Amino acid sequence: MEKGMEGVRRLHCVIPESLFEELKRWNILEQIDSVITEQLWKEVQRRKKENERKRQLLV
């Protein structure tokens, strides 16, 4: 697996090996990785904003 394909590594943990191999065979792991990575990035940004709001309330 290529360096930087965090989304695919996460996907590989939750799907059957046979499905993962089929996705790899059809060369669509990079596309899947970009979608997963984008969603992870959005979630990180959402959590940062949420934590900042909570911190502001505590001050």
PDB file with one MODEL, atoms N, CA, C and O in Angstrom:
MODEL        1
ATOM      1  N   MET A   1       0.846  -1.181   0.000  1.00  0.00           N
ATOM      2  CA  MET A   1       0.000   0.000   0.000  1.00  0.00           C
ATOM      3  C   MET A   1       0.892   1.244   0.000  1.00  0.00           C
ATOM      4  O   MET A   1       1.935   1.273   0.652  1.00  0.00           O
ATOM      5  N   GLU A   2       0.470   2.254  -0.730  1.00  0.00           N
ATOM      6  CA  GLU A   2       1.261   3.462  -0.837  1.00  0.00           C
ATOM      7  C   GLU A   2       1.245   4.249   0.465  1.00  0.00           C
ATOM      8  O   GLU A   2       0.293   4.198   1.244  1.00  0.00           O
ATOM      9  N   LYS A   3       2.339   4.982   0.670  1.00  0.00           N
ATOM     10  CA  LYS A   3       2.405   5.861   1.823  1.00  0.00           C
ATOM     11  C   LYS A   3       1.353   6.954   1.656  1.00  0.00           C
ATOM     12  O   LYS A   3       1.157   7.463   0.553  1.00  0.00           O
ATOM     13  N   GLY A   4       0.693   7.307   2.719  1.00  0.00           N
ATOM     14  CA  GLY A   4      -0.283   8.381   2.669  1.00  0.00           C
ATOM     15  C   GLY A   4      -1.701   7.952   2.348  1.00  0.00           C
ATOM     16  O   GLY A   4      -2.583   8.799   2.205  1.00  0.00           O
ATOM     17  N   MET A   5      -1.936   6.672   2.234  1.00  0.00           N
ATOM     18  CA  MET A   5      -3.297   6.216   1.926  1.00  0.00           C
ATOM     19  C   MET A   5      -3.998   5.790   3.213  1.00  0.00           C
ATOM     20  O   MET A   5      -4.413   4.641   3.365  1.00  0.00           O
ATOM     21  N   GLU A   6      -4.119   6.733   4.120  1.00  0.00           N
ATOM     22  CA  GLU A   6      -4.699   6.469   5.431  1.00  0.00           C
ATOM     23  C   GLU A   6      -6.135   5.968   5.329  1.00  0.00           C
ATOM     24  O   GLU A   6      -6.532   5.059   6.059  1.00  0.00           O
ATOM     25  N   GLY A   7      -6.909   6.555   4.432  1.00  0.00           N
ATOM     26  CA  GLY A   7      -8.295   6.137   4.272  1.00  0.00           C
ATOM     27  C   GLY A   7      -8.398   4.673   3.875  1.00  0.00           C
ATOM     28  O   GLY A   7      -9.256   3.945   4.375  1.00  0.00           O
ATOM     29  N   VAL A   8      -7.519   4.243   2.974  1.00  0.00           N
ATOM     30  CA  VAL A   8      -7.536   2.850   2.527  1.00  0.00           C
ATOM     31  C   VAL A   8      -7.101   1.926   3.666  1.00  0.00           C
ATOM     32  O   VAL A   8      -7.652   0.836   3.822  1.00  0.00           O
ATOM     33  N   ARG A   9      -6.134   2.346   4.448  1.00  0.00           N
ATOM     34  CA  ARG A   9      -5.720   1.519   5.595  1.00  0.00           C
ATOM     35  C   ARG A   9      -6.886   1.324   6.560  1.00  0.00           C
ATOM     36  O   ARG A   9      -7.087   0.229   7.086  1.00  0.00           O
ATOM     37  N   ARG A  10      -7.642   2.377   6.787  1.00  0.00           N
ATOM     38  CA  ARG A  10      -8.811   2.268   7.665  1.00  0.00           C
ATOM     39  C   ARG A  10      -9.872   1.361   7.053  1.00  0.00           C
ATOM     40  O   ARG A  10     -10.488   0.554   7.749  1.00  0.00           O
ATOM     41  N   LEU A  11     -10.076   1.499   5.756  1.00  0.00           N
ATOM     42  CA  LEU A  11     -11.050   0.666   5.061  1.00  0.00           C
ATOM     43  C   LEU A  11     -10.651  -0.802   5.141  1.00  0.00           C
ATOM     44  O   LEU A  11     -11.497  -1.671   5.354  1.00  0.00           O
ATOM     45  N   HIS A  12      -9.381  -1.069   4.971  1.00  0.00           N
ATOM     46  CA  HIS A  12      -8.879  -2.437   4.986  1.00  0.00           C
ATOM     47  C   HIS A  12      -9.162  -3.115   6.327  1.00  0.00           C
ATOM     48  O   HIS A  12      -9.291  -4.338   6.394  1.00  0.00           O
ATOM     49  N   CYS A  13      -9.256  -2.330   7.380  1.00  0.00           N
ATOM     50  CA  CYS A  13      -9.534  -2.880   8.715  1.00  0.00           C
ATOM     51  C   CYS A  13     -10.982  -3.328   8.885  1.00  0.00           C
ATOM     52  O   CYS A  13     -11.275  -4.134   9.768  1.00  0.00           O
ATOM     53  N   VAL A  14     -11.882  -2.825   8.065  1.00  0.00           N
ATOM     54  CA  VAL A  14     -13.306  -3.080   8.307  1.00  0.00           C
ATOM     55  C   VAL A  14     -14.025  -3.856   7.211  1.00  0.00           C
ATOM     56  O   VAL A  14     -15.205  -4.175   7.357  1.00  0.00           O
ATOM     57  N   ILE A  15     -13.337  -4.165   6.120  1.00  0.00           N
ATOM     58  CA  ILE A  15     -13.992  -4.941   5.061  1.00  0.00           C
ATOM     59  C   ILE A  15     -13.283  -6.280   4.893  1.00  0.00           C
ATOM     60  O   ILE A  15     -12.121  -6.417   5.273  1.00  0.00           O
ATOM     61  N   PRO A  16     -13.963  -7.252   4.335  1.00  0.00           N
ATOM     62  CA  PRO A  16     -13.333  -8.559   4.113  1.00  0.00           C
ATOM     63  C   PRO A  16     -12.134  -8.455   3.165  1.00  0.00           C
ATOM     64  O   PRO A  16     -12.117  -7.637   2.245  1.00  0.00           O
ATOM     65  N   GLU A  17     -11.147  -9.293   3.412  1.00  0.00           N
ATOM     66  CA  GLU A  17      -9.937  -9.302   2.591  1.00  0.00           C
ATOM     67  C   GLU A  17     -10.254  -9.498   1.116  1.00  0.00           C
ATOM     68  O   GLU A  17      -9.640  -8.863   0.259  1.00  0.00           O
ATOM     69  N   SER A  18     -11.212 -10.376   0.812  1.00  0.00           N
ATOM     70  CA  SER A  18     -11.548 -10.648  -0.593  1.00  0.00           C
ATOM     71  C   SER A  18     -12.073  -9.386  -1.292  1.00  0.00           C
ATOM     72  O   SER A  18     -11.742  -9.137  -2.451  1.00  0.00           O
ATOM     73  N   LEU A  19     -12.886  -8.598  -0.594  1.00  0.00           N
ATOM     74  CA  LEU A  19     -13.396  -7.358  -1.174  1.00  0.00           C
ATOM     75  C   LEU A  19     -12.263  -6.358  -1.370  1.00  0.00           C
ATOM     76  O   LEU A  19     -12.189  -5.686  -2.399  1.00  0.00           O
ATOM     77  N   PHE A  20     -11.395  -6.266  -0.392  1.00  0.00           N
ATOM     78  CA  PHE A  20     -10.260  -5.355  -0.506  1.00  0.00           C
ATOM     79  C   PHE A  20      -9.401  -5.713  -1.719  1.00  0.00           C
ATOM     80  O   PHE A  20      -8.996  -4.833  -2.479  1.00  0.00           O
ATOM     81  N   GLU A  21      -9.127  -6.991  -1.895  1.00  0.00           N
ATOM     82  CA  GLU A  21      -8.314  -7.438  -3.029  1.00  0.00           C
ATOM     83  C   GLU A  21      -9.008  -7.138  -4.355  1.00  0.00           C
ATOM     84  O   GLU A  21      -8.350  -6.779  -5.331  1.00  0.00           O
ATOM     85  N   GLU A  22     -10.310  -7.282  -4.395  1.00  0.00           N
ATOM     86  CA  GLU A  22     -11.063  -6.979  -5.613  1.00  0.00           C
ATOM     87  C   GLU A  22     -10.991  -5.487  -5.933  1.00  0.00           C
ATOM     88  O   GLU A  22     -10.817  -5.106  -7.090  1.00  0.00           O
ATOM     89  N   LEU A  23     -11.125  -4.655  -4.923  1.00  0.00           N
ATOM     90  CA  LEU A  23     -11.004  -3.206  -5.132  1.00  0.00           C
ATOM     91  C   LEU A  23      -9.609  -2.846  -5.629  1.00  0.00           C
ATOM     92  O   LEU A  23      -9.450  -1.995  -6.505  1.00  0.00           O
ATOM     93  N   LYS A  24      -8.609  -3.498  -5.065  1.00  0.00           N
ATOM     94  CA  LYS A  24      -7.234  -3.251  -5.490  1.00  0.00           C
ATOM     95  C   LYS A  24      -7.046  -3.687  -6.947  1.00  0.00           C
ATOM     96  O   LYS A  24      -6.399  -2.995  -7.733  1.00  0.00           O
ATOM     97  N   ARG A  25      -7.610  -4.821  -7.288  1.00  0.00           N
ATOM     98  CA  ARG A  25      -7.478  -5.348  -8.636  1.00  0.00           C
ATOM     99  C   ARG A  25      -8.089  -4.395  -9.671  1.00  0.00           C
ATOM    100  O   ARG A  25      -7.576  -4.274 -10.784  1.00  0.00           O
ATOM    101  N   TRP A  26      -9.160  -3.736  -9.312  1.00  0.00           N
ATOM    102  CA  TRP A  26      -9.822  -2.812 -10.229  1.00  0.00           C
ATOM    103  C   TRP A  26      -9.248  -1.394 -10.156  1.00  0.00           C
ATOM    104  O   TRP A  26      -9.773  -0.476 -10.787  1.00  0.00           O
ATOM    105  N   ASN A  27      -8.195  -1.222  -9.404  1.00  0.00           N
ATOM    106  CA  ASN A  27      -7.488   0.070  -9.314  1.00  0.00           C
ATOM    107  C   ASN A  27      -8.379   1.232  -8.890  1.00  0.00           C
ATOM    108  O   ASN A  27      -8.279   2.330  -9.437  1.00  0.00           O
ATOM    109  N   ILE A  28      -9.240   0.989  -7.925  1.00  0.00           N
ATOM    110  CA  ILE A  28     -10.079   2.097  -7.461  1.00  0.00           C
ATOM    111  C   ILE A  28      -9.779   2.486  -6.017  1.00  0.00           C
ATOM    112  O   ILE A  28     -10.494   3.293  -5.423  1.00  0.00           O
ATOM    113  N   LEU A  29      -8.727   1.912  -5.462  1.00  0.00           N
ATOM    114  CA  LEU A  29      -8.394   2.261  -4.081  1.00  0.00           C
ATOM    115  C   LEU A  29      -8.015   3.735  -3.928  1.00  0.00           C
ATOM    116  O   LEU A  29      -8.343   4.347  -2.911  1.00  0.00           O
ATOM    117  N   GLU A  30      -7.341   4.308  -4.904  1.00  0.00           N
ATOM    118  CA  GLU A  30      -6.965   5.721  -4.808  1.00  0.00           C
ATOM    119  C   GLU A  30      -8.190   6.620  -4.775  1.00  0.00           C
ATOM    120  O   GLU A  30      -8.223   7.600  -4.032  1.00  0.00           O
ATOM    121  N   GLN A  31      -9.196   6.292  -5.574  1.00  0.00           N
ATOM    122  CA  GLN A  31     -10.426   7.084  -5.575  1.00  0.00           C
ATOM    123  C   GLN A  31     -11.129   6.958  -4.230  1.00  0.00           C
ATOM    124  O   GLN A  31     -11.590   7.947  -3.662  1.00  0.00           O
ATOM    125  N   ILE A  32     -11.203   5.745  -3.737  1.00  0.00           N
ATOM    126  CA  ILE A  32     -11.825   5.514  -2.435  1.00  0.00           C
ATOM    127  C   ILE A  32     -11.061   6.261  -1.357  1.00  0.00           C
ATOM    128  O   ILE A  32     -11.660   6.888  -0.483  1.00  0.00           O
ATOM    129  N   ASP A  33      -9.733   6.195  -1.419  1.00  0.00           N
ATOM    130  CA  ASP A  33      -8.909   6.869  -0.421  1.00  0.00           C
ATOM    131  C   ASP A  33      -9.170   8.369  -0.415  1.00  0.00           C
ATOM    132  O   ASP A  33      -9.257   8.974   0.653  1.00  0.00           O
ATOM    133  N   SER A  34      -9.294   8.973  -1.583  1.00  0.00           N
ATOM    134  CA  SER A  34      -9.512  10.422  -1.617  1.00  0.00           C
ATOM    135  C   SER A  34     -10.847  10.795  -0.977  1.00  0.00           C
ATOM    136  O   SER A  34     -10.942  11.817  -0.298  1.00  0.00           O
ATOM    137  N   VAL A  35     -11.867   9.983  -1.183  1.00  0.00           N
ATOM    138  CA  VAL A  35     -13.177  10.247  -0.575  1.00  0.00           C
ATOM    139  C   VAL A  35     -13.101  10.083   0.947  1.00  0.00           C
ATOM    140  O   VAL A  35     -13.587  10.931   1.695  1.00  0.00           O
ATOM    141  N   ILE A  36     -12.490   8.992   1.392  1.00  0.00           N
ATOM    142  CA  ILE A  36     -12.373   8.751   2.830  1.00  0.00           C
ATOM    143  C   ILE A  36     -11.538   9.850   3.488  1.00  0.00           C
ATOM    144  O   ILE A  36     -11.901  10.357   4.550  1.00  0.00           O
ATOM    145  N   THR A  37     -10.431  10.213   2.863  1.00  0.00           N
ATOM    146  CA  THR A  37      -9.564  11.251   3.415  1.00  0.00           C
ATOM    147  C   THR A  37     -10.301  12.581   3.514  1.00  0.00           C
ATOM    148  O   THR A  37     -10.163  13.297   4.506  1.00  0.00           O
ATOM    149  N   GLU A  38     -11.078  12.912   2.498  1.00  0.00           N
ATOM    150  CA  GLU A  38     -11.860  14.150   2.534  1.00  0.00           C
ATOM    151  C   GLU A  38     -12.855  14.135   3.692  1.00  0.00           C
ATOM    152  O   GLU A  38     -13.006  15.131   4.398  1.00  0.00           O
ATOM    153  N   GLN A  39     -13.529  13.008   3.883  1.00  0.00           N
ATOM    154  CA  GLN A  39     -14.496  12.898   4.980  1.00  0.00           C
ATOM    155  C   GLN A  39     -13.810  12.976   6.340  1.00  0.00           C
ATOM    156  O   GLN A  39     -14.326  13.604   7.265  1.00  0.00           O
ATOM    157  N   LEU A  40     -12.645  12.335   6.460  1.00  0.00           N
ATOM    158  CA  LEU A  40     -11.886  12.411   7.710  1.00  0.00           C
ATOM    159  C   LEU A  40     -11.480  13.855   7.996  1.00  0.00           C
ATOM    160  O   LEU A  40     -11.576  14.309   9.136  1.00  0.00           O
ATOM    161  N   TRP A  41     -11.032  14.573   6.981  1.00  0.00           N
ATOM    162  CA  TRP A  41     -10.618  15.964   7.134  1.00  0.00           C
ATOM    163  C   TRP A  41     -11.800  16.822   7.604  1.00  0.00           C
ATOM    164  O   TRP A  41     -11.653  17.662   8.492  1.00  0.00           O
ATOM    165  N   LYS A  42     -12.954  16.604   7.004  1.00  0.00           N
ATOM    166  CA  LYS A  42     -14.147  17.353   7.414  1.00  0.00           C
ATOM    167  C   LYS A  42     -14.486  17.076   8.879  1.00  0.00           C
ATOM    168  O   LYS A  42     -14.839  17.990   9.624  1.00  0.00           O
ATOM    169  N   GLU A  43     -14.377  15.825   9.282  1.00  0.00           N
ATOM    170  CA  GLU A  43     -14.679  15.457  10.662  1.00  0.00           C
ATOM    171  C   GLU A  43     -13.686  16.100  11.629  1.00  0.00           C
ATOM    172  O   GLU A  43     -14.073  16.575  12.697  1.00  0.00           O
ATOM    173  N   VAL A  44     -12.428  16.115  11.261  1.00  0.00           N
ATOM    174  CA  VAL A  44     -11.405  16.754  12.100  1.00  0.00           C
ATOM    175  C   VAL A  44     -11.718  18.241  12.264  1.00  0.00           C
ATOM    176  O   VAL A  44     -11.655  18.773  13.372  1.00  0.00           O
ATOM    177  N   GLN A  45     -12.052  18.904  11.165  1.00  0.00           N
ATOM    178  CA  GLN A  45     -12.381  20.328  11.231  1.00  0.00           C
ATOM    179  C   GLN A  45     -13.622  20.571  12.083  1.00  0.00           C
ATOM    180  O   GLN A  45     -13.662  21.529  12.856  1.00  0.00           O
ATOM    181  N   ARG A  46     -14.624  19.725  11.952  1.00  0.00           N
ATOM    182  CA  ARG A  46     -15.847  19.863  12.743  1.00  0.00           C
ATOM    183  C   ARG A  46     -15.536  19.725  14.231  1.00  0.00           C
ATOM    184  O   ARG A  46     -16.036  20.496  15.051  1.00  0.00           O
ATOM    185  N   ARG A  47     -14.705  18.737  14.574  1.00  0.00           N
ATOM    186  CA  ARG A  47     -14.356  18.528  15.977  1.00  0.00           C
ATOM    187  C   ARG A  47     -13.526  19.672  16.535  1.00  0.00           C
ATOM    188  O   ARG A  47     -13.688  20.045  17.697  1.00  0.00           O
ATOM    189  N   LYS A  48     -12.646  20.229  15.727  1.00  0.00           N
ATOM    190  CA  LYS A  48     -11.861  21.384  16.180  1.00  0.00           C
ATOM    191  C   LYS A  48     -12.781  22.546  16.526  1.00  0.00           C
ATOM    192  O   LYS A  48     -12.626  23.183  17.568  1.00  0.00           O
ATOM    193  N   LYS A  49     -13.746  22.820  15.641  1.00  0.00           N
ATOM    194  CA  LYS A  49     -14.693  23.910  15.883  1.00  0.00           C
ATOM    195  C   LYS A  49     -15.509  23.647  17.139  1.00  0.00           C
ATOM    196  O   LYS A  49     -15.732  24.549  17.947  1.00  0.00           O
ATOM    197  N   GLU A  50     -15.951  22.406  17.296  1.00  0.00           N
ATOM    198  CA  GLU A  50     -16.738  22.037  18.466  1.00  0.00           C
ATOM    199  C   GLU A  50     -15.929  22.213  19.750  1.00  0.00           C
ATOM    200  O   GLU A  50     -16.433  22.746  20.739  1.00  0.00           O
ATOM    201  N   ASN A  51     -14.686  21.768  19.730  1.00  0.00           N
ATOM    202  CA  ASN A  51     -13.826  21.911  20.906  1.00  0.00           C
ATOM    203  C   ASN A  51     -13.536  23.373  21.215  1.00  0.00           C
ATOM    204  O   ASN A  51     -13.466  23.758  22.383  1.00  0.00           O
ATOM    205  N   GLU A  52     -13.367  24.189  20.183  1.00  0.00           N
ATOM    206  CA  GLU A  52     -13.134  25.611  20.394  1.00  0.00           C
ATOM    207  C   GLU A  52     -14.357  26.270  21.028  1.00  0.00           C
ATOM    208  O   GLU A  52     -14.219  27.102  21.926  1.00  0.00           O
ATOM    209  N   ARG A  53     -15.556  25.900  20.562  1.00  0.00           N
ATOM    210  CA  ARG A  53     -16.784  26.435  21.172  1.00  0.00           C
ATOM    211  C   ARG A  53     -16.877  26.049  22.644  1.00  0.00           C
ATOM    212  O   ARG A  53     -17.221  26.879  23.485  1.00  0.00           O
ATOM    213  N   LYS A  54     -16.574  24.801  22.954  1.00  0.00           N
ATOM    214  CA  LYS A  54     -16.629  24.337  24.339  1.00  0.00           C
ATOM    215  C   LYS A  54     -15.623  25.095  25.200  1.00  0.00           C
ATOM    216  O   LYS A  54     -15.914  25.471  26.335  1.00  0.00           O
ATOM    217  N   ARG A  55     -14.435  25.311  24.639  1.00  0.00           N
ATOM    218  CA  ARG A  55     -13.409  26.029  25.398  1.00  0.00           C
ATOM    219  C   ARG A  55     -13.844  27.459  25.664  1.00  0.00           C
ATOM    220  O   ARG A  55     -13.597  27.990  26.747  1.00  0.00           O
ATOM    221  N   GLN A  56     -14.494  28.092  24.683  1.00  0.00           N
ATOM    222  CA  GLN A  56     -14.971  29.464  24.861  1.00  0.00           C
ATOM    223  C   GLN A  56     -16.042  29.541  25.954  1.00  0.00           C
ATOM    224  O   GLN A  56     -16.116  30.519  26.698  1.00  0.00           O
ATOM    225  N   LEU A  57     -16.859  28.504  26.036  1.00  0.00           N
ATOM    226  CA  LEU A  57     -17.899  28.494  27.070  1.00  0.00           C
ATOM    227  C   LEU A  57     -17.307  28.351  28.460  1.00  0.00           C
ATOM    228  O   LEU A  57     -17.866  28.857  29.434  1.00  0.00           O
ATOM    229  N   LEU A  58     -16.175  27.662  28.555  1.00  0.00           N
ATOM    230  CA  LEU A  58     -15.540  27.449  29.861  1.00  0.00           C
ATOM    231  C   LEU A  58     -14.784  28.675  30.351  1.00  0.00           C
ATOM    232  O   LEU A  58     -14.521  28.801  31.547  1.00  0.00           O
ATOM    233  N   VAL A  59     -14.435  29.573  29.448  1.00  0.00           N
ATOM    234  CA  VAL A  59     -13.636  30.746  29.822  1.00  0.00           C
ATOM    235  C   VAL A  59     -14.468  31.823  30.435  1.00  0.00           C
ATOM    236  O   VAL A  59     -13.944  32.875  30.803  1.00  0.00           O
TER     237      VAL A  59
ENDMDL
END
